[in-house]
Amino acid sequence: VQLQASGGGLAQAGGSLTLSCRSSSRAFSSARGWFRQAPGKEREFVAAISWGDSRTRYVDSVRGRFTISSDNARNTIYLQMNSLQPEDTAIYYCADKRRDYLGDNNVPMESARYDTWGQGTLVTVSS
């Protein structure tokens, strides 16, 4: 399964962007998430959503500004990013978590829990 992320670009501080991450299948996935990596920094968790019950999780720095959602029929998740700040500048990656058991709706923050990664899309926020 390949994940295709799109929607990155240039935005001004206070502006908005919406990222998408789609795949041809999510047969073995229980959740999908967004991570980001800024220049010179480690990759960090941003948000994730479970396919089964749409459970969500956010890192504190984006809660209230970013919204993750899913379209199960299209095997796609979205990240609506509002009130963007220069510190949101990073390459954003989407990743799938493999289902560990029937009914798995966990949305972990640890990148090691995610098995399949997309190619990333660059978000640049100017001040």
Accessible surface in RSA format (square Angstrom, percent):
REM  Atomic radii and reference values for relative SASA: ProtOr
REM  Chains: A
REM  Algorithm: Lee & Richards
REM  Probe-radius: 1.40
REM  Slices: 20
REM RES _ NUM      All-atoms   Total-Side   Main-Chain    Non-polar    All polar
REM                ABS   REL    ABS   REL    ABS   REL    ABS   REL    ABS   REL
RES VAL A   1    96.74  63.7  36.84  33.3  59.90 144.3  43.83  38.1  52.91 143.5
RES GLN A   2   158.34  88.5 148.21 108.3  10.13  24.1  53.48 113.8 104.86  79.5
RES LEU A   3     9.83   5.5   0.00   0.0   9.83  24.7   0.00   0.0   9.83  26.5
RES GLN A   4    91.94  51.4  90.52  66.2   1.42   3.4  22.06  47.0  69.89  53.0
RES ALA A   5     4.43   4.1   0.00   0.0   4.43  10.1   0.00   0.0   4.43  11.7
RES SER A   6    55.57  47.0  52.24  69.7   3.32   7.7  36.39  77.5  19.17  26.9
RES GLY A   7    36.93  45.5   0.00   N/A  36.93  45.5  23.78  65.3  13.15  29.5
RES GLY A   8    29.17  36.0   0.00   N/A  29.17  36.0   2.26   6.2  26.90  60.3
RES GLY A   9    29.17  36.0   0.00   N/A  29.17  36.0  28.92  79.4   0.25   0.6
RES LEU A  10   128.87  71.8 100.18  71.7  28.69  72.1 100.20  70.4  28.67  77.1
RES ALA A  11    11.12  10.2   4.03   6.2   7.09  16.1  11.12  15.7   0.00   0.0
RES GLN A  12   138.84  77.6 134.91  98.6   3.93   9.3  36.80  78.3 102.04  77.4
RES ALA A  13    50.84  46.7  27.75  42.8  23.09  52.5  28.17  39.7  22.67  60.0
RES GLY A  14    56.14  69.2   0.00   N/A  56.14  69.2  29.20  80.1  26.94  60.3
RES GLY A  15    23.76  29.3   0.00   N/A  23.76  29.3  23.15  63.5   0.61   1.4
RES SER A  16    60.62  51.2  38.34  51.2  22.28  51.3  22.59  48.1  38.03  53.3
RES LEU A  17    34.42  19.2  28.96  20.7   5.46  13.7  34.42  24.2   0.00   0.0
RES THR A  18    59.31  42.2  44.58  45.2  14.73  35.1  33.97  45.6  25.35  38.3
RES LEU A  19     0.00   0.0   0.00   0.0   0.00   0.0   0.00   0.0   0.00   0.0
RES SER A  20    28.79  24.3  28.79  38.4   0.00   0.0  11.75  25.0  17.04  23.9
RES CYS A  21     0.00   0.0   0.00   0.0   0.00   0.0   0.00   0.0   0.00   0.0
RES ARG A  22   136.98  57.5 136.59  69.6   0.39   0.9  37.22  50.9  99.77  60.5
RES SER A  23    13.33  11.3   0.00   0.0  13.33  30.7   6.13  13.0   7.20  10.1
RES SER A  24   104.54  88.3  67.71  90.4  36.83  84.8  57.82 123.1  46.72  65.5
RES SER A  25    37.01  31.3  34.16  45.6   2.85   6.6  26.11  55.6  10.89  15.3
RES ARG A  26    64.48  27.1  59.68  30.4   4.79  11.4   9.25  12.6  55.22  33.5
RES ALA A  27    59.81  55.0  37.75  58.3  22.06  50.2  50.71  71.4   9.10  24.1
RES PHE A  28   134.51  67.3 131.55  81.5   2.96   7.7 132.36  80.2   2.15   6.1
RES SER A  29     6.58   5.6   4.09   5.5   2.49   5.7   4.97  10.6   1.61   2.3
RES SER A  30     3.96   3.3   0.36   0.5   3.59   8.3   3.79   8.1   0.17   0.2
RES ALA A  31     0.00   0.0   0.00   0.0   0.00   0.0   0.00   0.0   0.00   0.0
RES ARG A  32     0.00   0.0   0.00   0.0   0.00   0.0   0.00   0.0   0.00   0.0
RES GLY A  33     0.00   0.0   0.00   N/A   0.00   0.0   0.00   0.0   0.00   0.0
RES TRP A  34     0.00   0.0   0.00   0.0   0.00   0.0   0.00   0.0   0.00   0.0
RES PHE A  35     1.93   1.0   1.93   1.2   0.00   0.0   1.93   1.2   0.00   0.0
RES ARG A  36    14.16   5.9  14.04   7.2   0.13   0.3   2.71   3.7  11.45   6.9
RES GLN A  37    72.53  40.6  68.76  50.3   3.77   9.0  10.45  22.2  62.08  47.1
RES ALA A  38    21.70  19.9  18.11  27.9   3.59   8.2  18.47  26.0   3.22   8.5
RES PRO A  39   116.64  85.0  88.68  80.8  27.96 101.7 101.09  83.5  15.55  96.6
RES GLY A  40    91.62 113.0   0.00   N/A  91.62 113.0  44.67 122.6  46.95 105.1
RES LYS A  41   141.48  69.0 129.33  79.4  12.15  28.9  83.12  74.8  58.37  62.2
RES GLU A  42   154.93  88.9 141.25 106.9  13.67  32.6  56.74 109.7  98.19  80.2
RES ARG A  43   106.14  44.6  80.45  41.0  25.69  61.2  11.84  16.2  94.30  57.2
RES GLU A  44    69.05  39.6  63.26  47.9   5.78  13.8  31.63  61.2  37.42  30.5
RES PHE A  45    12.15   6.1   5.74   3.6   6.41  16.7   5.74   3.5   6.41  18.3
RES VAL A  46     0.00   0.0   0.00   0.0   0.00   0.0   0.00   0.0   0.00   0.0
RES ALA A  47     0.00   0.0   0.00   0.0   0.00   0.0   0.00   0.0   0.00   0.0
RES ALA A  48     0.00   0.0   0.00   0.0   0.00   0.0   0.00   0.0   0.00   0.0
RES ILE A  49     5.27   3.0   5.20   3.9   0.07   0.2   5.20   3.7   0.07   0.2
RES SER A  50     0.01   0.0   0.00   0.0   0.01   0.0   0.00   0.0   0.01   0.0
RES TRP A  51    10.28   4.1   6.02   2.9   4.27  10.0   6.08   3.2   4.20   6.8
RES GLY A  52    65.18  80.4   0.00   N/A  65.18  80.4  30.22  82.9  34.96  78.3
RES ASP A  53    72.23  50.6  43.60  43.4  28.63  67.7  39.00  91.8  33.23  33.1
RES SER A  54    64.07  54.1  52.60  70.2  11.47  26.4  26.33  56.1  37.74  52.9
RES ARG A  55   112.60  47.3 104.13  53.1   8.47  20.2  44.04  60.2  68.56  41.6
RES THR A  56    58.74  41.8  35.99  36.5  22.75  54.2  11.95  16.0  46.79  70.7
RES ARG A  57   105.98  44.5 101.47  51.7   4.50  10.7  22.89  31.3  83.09  50.4
RES TYR A  58    34.55  16.1  30.91  17.6   3.64   9.5  23.87  17.9  10.68  13.2
RES VAL A  59    26.48  17.4  26.09  23.6   0.39   0.9  26.48  23.0   0.00   0.0
RES ASP A  60   112.83  79.0  96.06  95.6  16.78  39.7  36.11  85.0  76.72  76.5
RES SER A  61    65.41  55.3  41.42  55.3  24.00  55.3  52.82 112.5  12.59  17.6
RES VAL A  62     0.00   0.0   0.00   0.0   0.00   0.0   0.00   0.0   0.00   0.0
RES ARG A  63   130.06  54.6 110.63  56.4  19.43  46.3  58.09  79.4  71.97  43.6
RES GLY A  64    80.05  98.7   0.00   N/A  80.05  98.7  41.36 113.5  38.69  86.7
RES ARG A  65    35.79  15.0  31.29  15.9   4.50  10.7  28.66  39.2   7.13   4.3
RES PHE A  66     5.27   2.6   0.00   0.0   5.27  13.7   0.00   0.0   5.27  15.1
RES THR A  67    72.87  51.8  71.87  72.9   1.00   2.4  44.08  59.2  28.79  43.5
RES ILE A  68     6.15   3.5   0.00   0.0   6.15  14.8   0.00   0.0   6.15  16.7
RES SER A  69    48.31  40.8  46.70  62.3   1.61   3.7  34.10  72.6  14.21  19.9
RES SER A  70    32.89  27.8   3.68   4.9  29.21  67.3   0.01   0.0  32.89  46.1
RES ASP A  71    35.71  25.0  31.05  30.9   4.66  11.0  13.59  32.0  22.13  22.1
RES ASN A  72    54.70  37.7  47.52  45.9   7.18  17.3  20.74  49.9  33.96  32.8
RES ALA A  73    96.62  88.8  54.33  83.8  42.30  96.2  66.95  94.3  29.67  78.6
RES ARG A  74   161.51  67.8 147.49  75.2  14.02  33.4  44.66  61.0 116.85  70.8
RES ASN A  75    28.04  19.3  28.04  27.1   0.00   0.0   0.00   0.0  28.04  27.1
RES THR A  76    10.20   7.3  10.20  10.3   0.00   0.0   5.60   7.5   4.60   7.0
RES ILE A  77     0.00   0.0   0.00   0.0   0.00   0.0   0.00   0.0   0.00   0.0
RES TYR A  78    65.60  30.6  65.60  37.3   0.00   0.0  47.01  35.3  18.59  22.9
RES LEU A  79     0.00   0.0   0.00   0.0   0.00   0.0   0.00   0.0   0.00   0.0
RES GLN A  80    61.99  34.7  61.92  45.3   0.07   0.2  29.53  62.9  32.45  24.6
RES MET A  81     0.00   0.0   0.00   0.0   0.00   0.0   0.00   0.0   0.00   0.0
RES ASN A  82    57.89  39.9  57.89  55.9   0.00   0.0  16.29  39.2  41.61  40.2
RES SER A  83    57.51  48.6  53.81  71.8   3.69   8.5  17.88  38.1  39.63  55.5
RES LEU A  84     1.24   0.7   0.00   0.0   1.24   3.1   0.00   0.0   1.24   3.3
RES GLN A  85    64.80  36.2  64.68  47.3   0.12   0.3  18.69  39.8  46.11  35.0
RES PRO A  86    55.05  40.1  48.00  43.8   7.05  25.6  48.34  39.9   6.71  41.7
RES GLU A  87   118.28  67.9  92.70  70.1  25.58  60.9  59.17 114.4  59.11  48.3
RES ASP A  88     0.62   0.4   0.62   0.6   0.00   0.0   0.00   0.0   0.62   0.6
RES THR A  89    34.38  24.5  31.88  32.3   2.51   6.0  29.87  40.1   4.52   6.8
RES ALA A  90     1.48   1.4   0.62   1.0   0.86   2.0   1.48   2.1   0.00   0.0
RES ILE A  91    68.05  38.7  67.90  50.6   0.14   0.3  67.90  48.9   0.14   0.4
RES TYR A  92     0.00   0.0   0.00   0.0   0.00   0.0   0.00   0.0   0.00   0.0
RES TYR A  93    45.80  21.4  45.80  26.1   0.00   0.0  20.87  15.7  24.93  30.7
RES CYS A  94     0.00   0.0   0.00   0.0   0.00   0.0   0.00   0.0   0.00   0.0
RES ALA A  95     0.00   0.0   0.00   0.0   0.00   0.0   0.00   0.0   0.00   0.0
RES ASP A  96     9.19   6.4   9.17   9.1   0.02   0.1   5.38  12.7   3.81   3.8
RES LYS A  97     1.71   0.8   1.71   1.1   0.00   0.0   1.70   1.5   0.01   0.0
RES ARG A  98   131.52  55.2 127.40  64.9   4.12   9.8  45.84  62.7  85.67  51.9
RES ARG A  99    93.80  39.4  77.22  39.4  16.58  39.5  14.91  20.4  78.89  47.8
RES ASP A 100    92.70  64.9  56.91  56.6  35.80  84.6  22.53  53.0  70.17  70.0
RES TYR A 101   121.04  56.5 109.56  62.3  11.48  29.9  98.12  73.7  22.92  28.3
RES LEU A 102   172.96  96.3 147.88 105.8  25.08  63.0 148.72 104.4  24.24  65.2
RES GLY A 103    53.71  66.2   0.00   N/A  53.71  66.2  36.80 101.0  16.91  37.9
RES ASP A 104     6.22   4.4   0.00   0.0   6.22  14.7   0.00   0.0   6.22   6.2
RES ASN A 105    28.25  19.5  26.71  25.8   1.54   3.7   1.45   3.5  26.80  25.9
RES ASN A 106    54.54  37.6  52.82  51.0   1.71   4.1  10.49  25.3  44.04  42.6
RES VAL A 107    10.48   6.9   6.66   6.0   3.81   9.2   6.66   5.8   3.81  10.3
RES PRO A 108     7.15   5.2   2.98   2.7   4.18  15.2   7.04   5.8   0.12   0.7
RES MET A 109    66.36  34.4  60.20  39.8   6.17  14.7  41.01  34.9  25.36  33.6
RES GLU A 110   101.33  58.2  94.49  71.5   6.84  16.3  55.09 106.6  46.24  37.8
RES SER A 111    38.57  32.6  31.57  42.1   7.00  16.1   5.01  10.7  33.56  47.0
RES ALA A 112    97.38  89.5  61.06  94.2  36.32  82.6  72.95 102.7  24.43  64.7
RES ARG A 113   100.94  42.4  91.25  46.5   9.70  23.1  39.25  53.6  61.69  37.4
RES TYR A 114     9.01   4.2   0.00   0.0   9.01  23.4   0.00   0.0   9.01  11.1
RES ASP A 115    80.77  56.6  47.02  46.8  33.75  79.8  18.47  43.5  62.30  62.1
RES THR A 116    42.35  30.1  39.16  39.7   3.19   7.6  18.01  24.2  24.33  36.8
RES TRP A 117    73.06  29.3  47.04  22.8  26.03  61.1  37.16  19.8  35.91  58.3
RES GLY A 118    10.19  12.6   0.00   N/A  10.19  12.6   2.60   7.1   7.59  17.0
RES GLN A 119   112.17  62.7  81.14  59.3  31.03  73.9  69.82 148.6  42.35  32.1
RES GLY A 120    13.45  16.6   0.00   N/A  13.45  16.6   0.54   1.5  12.91  28.9
RES THR A 121    17.67  12.6  12.52  12.7   5.15  12.3   7.00   9.4  10.66  16.1
RES LEU A 122   102.39  57.0  93.71  67.0   8.68  21.8  93.71  65.8   8.68  23.4
RES VAL A 123     0.00   0.0   0.00   0.0   0.00   0.0   0.00   0.0   0.00   0.0
RES THR A 124    47.00  33.4  47.00  47.6   0.00   0.0  37.94  51.0   9.06  13.7
RES VAL A 125     7.61   5.0   0.00   0.0   7.61  18.3   0.00   0.0   7.61  20.6
RES SER A 126    44.63  37.7  38.11  50.9   6.52  15.0  36.94  78.7   7.69  10.8
RES SER A 127   129.50 109.4  68.19  91.0  61.31 141.2  53.34 113.6  76.16 106.7
END  Absolute sums over single chains surface
CHAIN  1 A     6510.5       4968.0       1542.5       3267.2       3243.3
END  Absolute sums over all chains
TOTAL          6510.5       4968.0       1542.5       3267.2       3243.3
